[in-house]
């Protein structure tokens, strides 16, 4: 039976730090599950990828560091994979990043 953990960074997260913090919250639960003999096989990182071309409340374009955000996500996936006792599949919901 599939099992896993989910986290949602929040809508329109424009900082890599928000992603790093959210992904980091999953390491402790993975370790706790492992100590109980439970090995999740998937992690849902939710949505929150920022749409491009969005303006701030002053009408200035937001320029999210998407390259850095994806670096943090990849590093977090690697980190969580080393914590988990078995292989993990990751799901990332693109949301407004692709449809806006």
PyMOL commands that set and color helices and strands:
alter all, ss='L'
color gray80, all
select helices_A, chain A and resi 16-35+66-83+96-99
alter helices_A, ss='H'
color red, helices_A
select strands_A, chain A and resi 4-6+42-44+89-91
alter strands_A, ss='S'
color yellow, strands_A
deselect
rebuild
show_as cartoon
